[in-house]
Amino acid sequence: MDATIVRDLPASAINYTTTDANRFASVSVYFQHAGSFGVAGPHIGLVGANNGGFTGAADIGGRITSGGFLQLRSNNATVLIDGTALTLTTGNWYFLQYNVERTATADTFTSSISVYNSSSAGVLGSQIDSINSNFTNAGMWADSVVFAAIRENTSIVNLDNFSLTQGTAIPEPSTFATLAGSLLFSAALILRRKRSL
């Protein structure tokens, strides 16, 4: 049974028009690993409706699969899956980050999903793994408002600081790591408060 819950944050909308083609977003969350990877979580990204989730035809995001592989997804289908499974420690905290750029080319996005070590106080460590890919998604590209979302299940003990950063900067794929580093440094300075699911 899939014991997931979808949490969509209407306050975290990315607003744009078709003439404002280039938009960048980073969705992230801290999570405490429960010892298994569950069915489909943690899963973070963007959805087309604030009452929707990752099971419809309008979503983009990334997740850790039940086998422990990083995966990029679009419209509830696989875009790219990593060939090496993650090895996470039960009870340890990690930071999961999904970056996406809505490019100027119609229907086209560039995205990445990364996982980092973290302390329980939110001090970030080394990157464990990351994958990136280009893909097309006509519905999400044309949508004028999208929402940050998270899907969780029994693979997570606790979640913290589910957040969205957005902007009009146009990072090249090679600058995802640099931008992610800046975001991580900022996030590490934020006092975190753990909360149980």
MARRO-613797 format. One line per 3 residues: number of its first residue (from 0); their letters; for each residue z, x, y of N, C-alpha, C. Coordinates in nm, 3 decimals, always signed. Each point is the difference from the previous one (the first is absolute). Layout:
N
NUM	a	Z X Y Z X Y Z X Y  ...
END
This chain:
197
0	mda	+0.000 +0.084 -0.120 +0.000 -0.084 +0.120 +0.000 +0.088 +0.125  -0.080 -0.035 +0.095 -0.008 +0.072 +0.127 +0.106 -0.055 +0.094  +0.102 +0.081 +0.023 +0.112 -0.046 +0.083 -0.014 +0.046 +0.144
3	tiv	-0.120 -0.002 +0.050 -0.024 +0.051 +0.134 +0.026 -0.106 +0.107  +0.029 +0.050 +0.119 +0.017 -0.084 +0.118 -0.090 +0.057 +0.108  -0.075 -0.084 +0.067 -0.083 +0.046 +0.110 +0.071 -0.030 +0.131
6	rdl	+0.010 +0.099 +0.083 +0.063 -0.017 +0.132 -0.102 +0.035 +0.107  -0.040 -0.098 +0.074 -0.096 +0.019 +0.107 +0.072 -0.012 +0.134  -0.030 +0.090 +0.090 +0.069 +0.002 +0.128 -0.096 -0.043 +0.111
9	pas	+0.006 -0.126 +0.044 -0.090 -0.046 +0.105 +0.011 +0.081 +0.128  +0.117 +0.057 +0.025 +0.018 +0.078 +0.122 -0.074 +0.134 -0.007  -0.051 +0.034 -0.116 -0.066 +0.129 -0.018 -0.151 -0.013 -0.004
12	ain	-0.055 -0.088 +0.081 -0.145 -0.022 -0.001 -0.075 +0.114 +0.066  -0.116 +0.031 -0.055 -0.093 +0.091 +0.066 -0.107 -0.088 +0.062  -0.005 -0.004 +0.130 -0.096 -0.086 +0.069 -0.121 +0.081 +0.045
15	ytt	-0.117 -0.049 -0.029 -0.121 +0.065 +0.046 -0.114 -0.102 +0.002  -0.109 +0.035 +0.063 -0.120 -0.084 -0.002 -0.112 +0.082 -0.061  -0.112 -0.064 -0.027 -0.111 +0.071 -0.061 -0.060 +0.104 +0.093
18	tda	+0.027 -0.010 +0.130 -0.049 +0.104 +0.092 +0.098 +0.116 +0.011  +0.122 -0.021 -0.049 +0.103 +0.105 -0.003 +0.004 +0.052 -0.143  -0.107 +0.072 -0.039 -0.022 +0.029 -0.140 +0.100 +0.096 -0.062
21	nrf	+0.043 +0.099 +0.074 +0.080 +0.105 -0.059 +0.149 -0.024 +0.020  +0.069 -0.030 -0.109 +0.144 -0.020 +0.004 +0.063 +0.077 -0.114  +0.118 +0.054 +0.025 +0.071 +0.077 -0.102 +0.136 -0.064 -0.023
24	asv	+0.043 -0.003 -0.125 +0.133 -0.053 -0.032 +0.063 +0.084 -0.110  +0.131 +0.009 +0.006 +0.077 +0.066 -0.104 +0.116 -0.092 -0.039  +0.002 -0.041 -0.126 +0.107 -0.085 -0.052 +0.084 +0.087 -0.093
27	svy	+0.132 -0.005 +0.017 +0.085 +0.087 -0.081 +0.131 -0.068 -0.038  +0.064 +0.055 -0.103 +0.130 -0.051 -0.045 +0.073 +0.111 -0.075  +0.133 +0.001 +0.016 +0.085 +0.083 -0.085 +0.040 -0.086 -0.119
30	fqh	+0.004 +0.059 -0.120 +0.046 -0.075 -0.116 +0.082 +0.089 -0.091  +0.096 -0.063 -0.068 +0.082 +0.070 -0.098 -0.052 -0.038 -0.138  -0.035 +0.102 -0.078 -0.067 -0.023 -0.129 +0.099 -0.050 -0.105
33	ags	-0.042 -0.103 -0.074 +0.086 -0.064 -0.099 -0.015 +0.058 -0.140  -0.094 +0.092 -0.019 -0.013 +0.062 -0.131 -0.123 -0.042 -0.078  -0.069 -0.104 +0.048 -0.129 -0.039 -0.057 -0.089 -0.041 +0.117
36	fgv	-0.130 -0.015 -0.027 -0.091 -0.033 +0.108 -0.036 -0.147 +0.005  +0.057 -0.081 -0.089 -0.022 -0.143 +0.007 -0.146 -0.038 -0.015  -0.035 -0.118 +0.048 -0.135 -0.053 -0.020 -0.096 +0.050 +0.107
39	agp	+0.041 -0.004 +0.124 -0.094 +0.033 +0.107 +0.071 +0.044 +0.126  +0.099 +0.081 -0.013 +0.072 +0.030 +0.122 +0.061 +0.138 +0.001  +0.038 +0.045 +0.117 -0.019 -0.069 +0.128 -0.147 -0.001 +0.044
42	hig	-0.037 -0.104 +0.073 -0.137 -0.022 +0.046 +0.007 -0.033 +0.149  -0.068 +0.078 +0.083 +0.002 -0.023 +0.145 -0.141 -0.002 +0.054  -0.019 -0.068 +0.113 -0.132 -0.004 +0.062 -0.012 -0.114 +0.100
45	lvg	-0.121 -0.052 +0.013 -0.031 -0.104 +0.097 -0.061 -0.120 -0.071  +0.039 -0.119 +0.046 -0.053 -0.124 -0.056 -0.054 -0.086 +0.113  -0.085 -0.096 -0.035 -0.069 -0.080 +0.101 +0.076 -0.119 +0.052
48	ann	+0.113 -0.035 -0.063 +0.077 -0.116 +0.045 +0.147 +0.030 -0.012  +0.079 -0.053 +0.093 +0.143 +0.031 -0.002 +0.076 -0.076 -0.108  -0.066 -0.090 -0.071 +0.063 -0.067 -0.113 -0.070 +0.037 -0.130
51	ggf	-0.083 +0.104 +0.006 -0.074 +0.043 -0.118 +0.061 +0.122 -0.063  -0.076 +0.065 -0.083 +0.049 +0.119 -0.066 -0.113 +0.081 -0.056  +0.029 +0.080 -0.101 -0.099 +0.090 -0.059 -0.073 -0.064 -0.117
54	tga	+0.007 -0.129 -0.017 -0.068 -0.065 -0.112 -0.121 -0.080 +0.046  -0.025 -0.002 +0.128 -0.113 -0.075 +0.053 -0.123 +0.087 +0.015  -0.097 -0.051 +0.072 -0.126 +0.071 +0.019 -0.006 +0.073 +0.132
57	adi	+0.112 +0.010 +0.071 +0.001 +0.068 +0.128 +0.121 +0.092 +0.007  -0.015 +0.120 -0.053 +0.109 +0.097 +0.007 -0.056 +0.141 -0.017  +0.071 +0.096 +0.058 -0.025 +0.141 -0.022 +0.136 +0.068 -0.010
60	ggr	+0.012 +0.100 -0.084 +0.128 +0.066 -0.013 +0.002 +0.103 -0.110  +0.122 +0.045 -0.028 +0.020 +0.099 -0.104 +0.130 -0.027 -0.072  +0.011 +0.051 -0.122 +0.120 -0.024 -0.079 +0.019 +0.109 -0.104
63	its	+0.117 -0.006 -0.063 +0.025 +0.078 -0.120 -0.014 -0.098 -0.117  -0.086 +0.030 -0.095 -0.027 -0.091 -0.111 +0.113 +0.005 -0.104  -0.009 -0.088 -0.099 +0.100 -0.004 -0.106 +0.006 +0.131 -0.078
66	ggf	-0.110 +0.075 -0.003 -0.001 +0.129 -0.068 +0.043 +0.115 +0.088  +0.032 -0.029 +0.126 +0.045 +0.105 +0.090 -0.112 +0.072 +0.074  -0.118 -0.063 +0.011 -0.114 +0.061 +0.068 -0.015 -0.056 +0.141
69	lql	-0.032 +0.084 +0.098 -0.035 -0.049 +0.132 -0.134 -0.071 -0.008  -0.012 -0.113 +0.070 -0.122 -0.081 -0.006 -0.030 -0.057 +0.138  -0.127 +0.006 +0.041 -0.048 -0.067 +0.121 -0.070 -0.128 -0.044
72	rsn	+0.021 -0.111 +0.077 -0.054 -0.129 -0.039 -0.066 -0.071 +0.117  -0.094 -0.089 -0.031 -0.067 -0.084 +0.098 -0.039 -0.130 -0.068  +0.031 -0.113 +0.065 -0.031 -0.131 -0.058 +0.050 -0.014 -0.144
75	nat	+0.125 +0.047 -0.022 +0.066 -0.012 -0.130 -0.074 +0.072 -0.112  -0.071 +0.109 +0.035 -0.070 +0.080 -0.100 +0.019 +0.148 +0.032  -0.015 +0.083 -0.101 +0.019 +0.144 +0.015 -0.115 +0.063 +0.077
78	vli	+0.033 +0.082 +0.101 -0.096 +0.084 +0.071 +0.001 +0.140 -0.061  +0.122 +0.053 -0.021 +0.017 +0.134 -0.057 +0.138 +0.008 -0.064  +0.007 +0.066 -0.115 +0.129 +0.023 -0.065 +0.012 +0.148 -0.033
81	dgt	+0.119 +0.055 +0.022 +0.026 +0.141 -0.024 -0.003 +0.029 -0.150  -0.037 +0.122 -0.036 -0.006 +0.038 -0.141 +0.130 +0.057 -0.053  +0.097 +0.023 +0.088 +0.127 +0.059 -0.042 +0.115 -0.095 +0.033
84	alt	+0.081 -0.031 -0.101 +0.113 -0.091 +0.020 +0.113 +0.069 +0.076  +0.071 -0.076 +0.081 +0.115 +0.051 +0.074 +0.119 +0.015 -0.094  +0.085 +0.096 +0.031 +0.128 +0.015 -0.068 +0.109 -0.015 +0.106
87	ltt	+0.062 -0.118 +0.006 +0.106 -0.027 +0.097 +0.133 -0.008 -0.073  +0.106 +0.033 +0.071 +0.134 +0.004 -0.057 +0.075 -0.131 +0.027  +0.057 -0.056 -0.104 +0.076 -0.124 +0.014 +0.112 +0.017 +0.102
90	gnw	+0.008 -0.094 +0.095 +0.104 +0.002 +0.101 -0.035 +0.077 +0.125  -0.103 +0.082 -0.004 -0.041 +0.077 +0.118 -0.079 -0.086 +0.097  +0.003 +0.041 +0.129 -0.076 -0.068 +0.105 -0.134 +0.069 +0.020
93	yfl	-0.102 -0.082 +0.033 -0.135 +0.049 +0.026 -0.058 -0.075 +0.120  -0.105 +0.055 +0.056 -0.068 -0.059 +0.115 -0.145 -0.024 -0.039  -0.046 -0.125 +0.007 -0.138 -0.037 -0.034 -0.072 -0.038 +0.127
96	qyn	-0.120 +0.057 +0.022 -0.074 -0.024 +0.124 -0.145 -0.031 -0.030  -0.050 -0.109 +0.062 -0.140 -0.038 -0.010 -0.063 +0.011 +0.138  -0.104 +0.082 +0.013 -0.073 +0.016 +0.126 -0.138 -0.061 -0.015
99	ver	-0.046 -0.070 +0.103 -0.134 -0.059 -0.005 -0.064 +0.004 +0.138  -0.128 +0.032 +0.004 -0.080 -0.006 +0.122 -0.111 -0.101 -0.019  -0.008 -0.095 +0.092 -0.113 -0.094 +0.005 -0.106 +0.070 +0.082
102	tat	-0.108 +0.046 -0.064 -0.098 +0.084 +0.066 -0.100 -0.082 +0.082  -0.084 +0.070 +0.074 -0.103 -0.066 +0.081 -0.116 -0.049 -0.086  -0.011 +0.049 -0.122 -0.105 -0.045 -0.092 +0.042 -0.134 -0.060
105	adt	-0.086 -0.100 +0.013 +0.034 -0.135 -0.045 +0.055 -0.002 -0.141  +0.111 -0.071 -0.016 +0.064 -0.028 -0.128 +0.067 +0.122 -0.065  +0.005 +0.113 +0.068 +0.044 +0.124 -0.063 +0.138 +0.045 +0.048
108	fts	+0.080 +0.045 -0.095 +0.133 +0.054 +0.024 +0.013 +0.137 -0.066  +0.092 +0.081 +0.053 +0.045 +0.123 -0.064 +0.150 -0.015 -0.020  +0.048 +0.035 -0.119 +0.144 -0.020 -0.024 +0.057 +0.110 -0.087
111	sis	+0.134 +0.009 +0.001 +0.071 +0.093 -0.088 +0.136 -0.060 -0.036  +0.052 +0.040 -0.114 +0.135 -0.036 -0.043 +0.071 +0.128 -0.041  +0.123 +0.018 +0.050 +0.076 +0.123 -0.026 +0.143 -0.033 -0.034
114	vyn	+0.063 +0.084 -0.081 +0.142 -0.015 -0.031 +0.069 +0.133 +0.025  +0.120 -0.007 +0.062 +0.077 +0.117 +0.038 +0.141 -0.009 -0.056  +0.062 +0.116 -0.022 +0.143 +0.003 -0.029 +0.077 -0.040 +0.125
117	sss	+0.119 -0.057 -0.018 +0.086 -0.035 +0.112 +0.145 +0.006 -0.045  +0.089 +0.027 +0.094 +0.143 -0.012 -0.030 +0.044 -0.143 +0.027  +0.122 -0.034 -0.041 +0.050 -0.135 +0.024 +0.023 -0.025 +0.148
120	agv	+0.004 +0.109 +0.081 +0.016 -0.014 +0.145 -0.133 -0.006 +0.073  -0.110 +0.001 -0.075 -0.132 -0.009 +0.062 -0.057 +0.132 +0.044  +0.055 +0.111 -0.048 -0.057 +0.133 +0.032 -0.112 +0.025 -0.098
123	lgs	-0.121 +0.015 +0.053 -0.118 +0.012 -0.084 -0.018 +0.141 -0.052  -0.044 +0.008 -0.125 -0.029 +0.126 -0.064 -0.148 +0.019 -0.018  -0.037 +0.063 -0.108 -0.139 +0.035 -0.026 -0.081 -0.121 -0.046
126	qid	-0.131 +0.010 +0.023 -0.091 -0.101 -0.052 -0.014 +0.020 -0.150  +0.012 -0.108 -0.075 -0.012 +0.007 -0.145 -0.146 -0.016 -0.043  -0.068 -0.097 +0.060 -0.139 -0.027 -0.037 -0.065 -0.084 +0.108
129	sin	-0.134 +0.004 +0.008 -0.077 -0.078 +0.097 -0.143 -0.013 -0.049  -0.061 -0.116 +0.024 -0.143 -0.019 -0.027 -0.062 -0.071 +0.120  -0.132 +0.015 +0.019 -0.068 -0.068 +0.110 -0.141 -0.038 -0.041
132	snf	-0.055 -0.102 +0.067 -0.134 -0.049 -0.034 -0.056 -0.085 +0.112  -0.131 -0.012 +0.006 -0.070 -0.096 +0.086 -0.035 -0.122 -0.084  -0.005 -0.117 +0.062 -0.036 -0.121 -0.072 -0.048 -0.105 +0.099
135	tna	-0.057 -0.108 -0.050 -0.045 -0.109 +0.085 +0.080 -0.126 -0.031  +0.025 -0.078 +0.105 +0.069 -0.128 -0.015 -0.040 -0.085 +0.121  -0.101 -0.083 -0.019 -0.057 -0.076 +0.112 +0.101 -0.097 +0.060
138	gmw	+0.079 -0.067 -0.083 +0.094 -0.099 +0.050 +0.109 +0.061 +0.087  +0.059 +0.109 -0.046 +0.106 +0.065 +0.077 -0.056 +0.066 +0.125  -0.120 +0.056 -0.007 -0.060 +0.068 +0.116 -0.028 -0.101 +0.112
141	ads	-0.041 -0.121 -0.037 -0.036 -0.101 +0.099 +0.121 -0.080 +0.050  +0.113 +0.008 -0.072 +0.118 -0.078 +0.038 +0.058 +0.053 +0.131  +0.036 -0.087 +0.091 +0.050 +0.044 +0.130 +0.150 +0.028 +0.001
144	vvf	+0.073 -0.050 -0.100 +0.143 +0.027 -0.011 +0.034 +0.020 -0.147  +0.066 +0.110 -0.032 +0.047 +0.024 -0.136 +0.148 +0.035 +0.006  +0.068 -0.003 -0.114 +0.144 +0.014 -0.005 +0.043 +0.105 -0.101
147	aai	+0.106 +0.073 +0.034 +0.057 +0.096 -0.094 +0.074 -0.075 -0.109  -0.008 +0.049 -0.124 +0.065 -0.068 -0.111 +0.052 +0.101 -0.101  +0.100 -0.043 -0.074 +0.055 +0.081 -0.109 +0.021 -0.088 -0.121
150	ren	-0.029 +0.057 -0.116 +0.025 -0.069 -0.127 +0.094 +0.089 -0.080  +0.105 -0.058 -0.051 +0.101 +0.078 -0.069 +0.032 -0.064 -0.134  +0.060 +0.078 -0.090 +0.045 -0.057 -0.126 +0.113 +0.084 -0.057
153	tsi	+0.017 -0.002 -0.129 +0.114 +0.066 -0.063 -0.008 +0.152 +0.003  -0.108 +0.057 +0.055 -0.009 +0.145 +0.012 +0.083 +0.051 +0.117  +0.057 -0.091 +0.079 +0.071 +0.037 +0.122 +0.144 -0.050 -0.005
156	vnl	+0.096 +0.088 +0.032 +0.140 -0.040 +0.014 +0.024 -0.051 +0.142  -0.043 +0.080 +0.099 +0.016 -0.035 +0.141 -0.126 +0.034 +0.076  -0.022 -0.075 +0.109 -0.107 +0.029 +0.096 +0.063 +0.025 +0.135
159	dnf	-0.069 +0.078 +0.085 +0.051 +0.022 +0.134 -0.115 +0.033 +0.094  +0.017 -0.037 +0.127 -0.093 +0.035 +0.108 -0.146 -0.028 -0.034  -0.028 -0.122 -0.043 -0.139 -0.043 -0.015 -0.059 -0.009 +0.140
162	slt	-0.105 +0.078 +0.029 -0.047 +0.007 +0.139 -0.151 +0.012 +0.008  -0.050 -0.030 +0.119 -0.142 +0.008 +0.030 -0.019 +0.076 +0.131  -0.086 +0.099 -0.003 -0.043 +0.070 +0.121 -0.147 -0.031 +0.018
165	qgt	-0.042 -0.030 +0.122 -0.141 -0.031 +0.022 -0.048 +0.063 +0.128  -0.132 +0.012 +0.013 -0.055 +0.059 +0.121 -0.151 -0.002 -0.001  -0.058 +0.048 +0.109 -0.145 +0.005 +0.012 -0.055 +0.139 -0.026
168	aip	+0.089 +0.094 -0.033 -0.047 +0.135 -0.033 -0.090 -0.008 -0.123  -0.094 +0.092 -0.008 -0.096 +0.001 -0.110 +0.016 +0.130 -0.078  +0.096 +0.008 -0.091 +0.018 +0.124 -0.074 -0.111 +0.022 -0.102
171	eps	-0.047 +0.122 -0.010 -0.094 +0.035 -0.107 +0.081 +0.006 -0.129  -0.065 -0.016 -0.116 +0.075 +0.009 -0.126 +0.081 +0.128 -0.012  -0.052 +0.109 +0.054 +0.070 +0.128 -0.011 +0.125 +0.006 +0.087
174	tfa	+0.013 -0.093 +0.095 +0.118 +0.002 +0.086 +0.107 -0.097 -0.045  -0.024 -0.072 -0.112 +0.102 -0.091 -0.052 +0.131 +0.074 -0.024  -0.009 +0.121 -0.059 +0.122 +0.075 -0.032 +0.075 +0.038 +0.126
177	tla	-0.073 +0.043 +0.105 +0.065 +0.037 +0.125 +0.068 -0.120 +0.064  -0.071 -0.113 +0.004 +0.057 -0.121 +0.059 +0.119 -0.048 -0.082  -0.014 +0.005 -0.132 +0.111 -0.042 -0.086 +0.122 +0.087 +0.025
180	gsl	-0.022 +0.131 +0.019 +0.112 +0.090 +0.027 +0.072 -0.037 +0.128  -0.076 -0.035 +0.104 +0.060 -0.041 +0.127 +0.080 -0.128 -0.016  -0.057 -0.096 -0.073 +0.069 -0.126 -0.023 +0.127 +0.021 -0.081
183	lfs	-0.009 +0.090 -0.100 +0.116 +0.026 -0.084 +0.111 +0.067 +0.079  -0.036 +0.092 +0.089 +0.100 +0.066 +0.082 +0.073 -0.102 +0.087  -0.078 -0.092 +0.059 +0.061 -0.105 +0.082 +0.089 -0.090 -0.084
186	aal	-0.048 -0.035 -0.118 +0.077 -0.090 -0.086 +0.129 +0.066 -0.046  -0.003 +0.132 -0.020 +0.118 +0.071 -0.046 +0.110 -0.001 +0.104  -0.036 -0.018 +0.127 +0.099 -0.001 +0.106 +0.068 -0.135 +0.018
189	ilr	-0.055 -0.101 -0.066 +0.055 -0.135 +0.012 +0.118 -0.017 -0.094  +0.112 -0.048 +0.052 +0.117 -0.026 -0.084 -0.034 -0.117 -0.091  +0.011 +0.024 -0.132 -0.036 -0.103 -0.096 +0.123 -0.070 -0.054
192	rkr	-0.019 -0.124 -0.033 +0.106 -0.081 -0.058 -0.051 -0.058 -0.130  +0.063 +0.035 -0.112 -0.042 -0.050 -0.129 +0.033 -0.148 -0.011  -0.087 -0.071 -0.074 +0.028 -0.140 -0.028 -0.044 -0.031 -0.141
195	sl	+0.076 -0.079 -0.069 -0.034 -0.038 -0.137 -0.104 -0.110 +0.001  -0.078 -0.004 -0.108 -0.099 -0.108 -0.013 +0.068 -0.131 -0.025
END
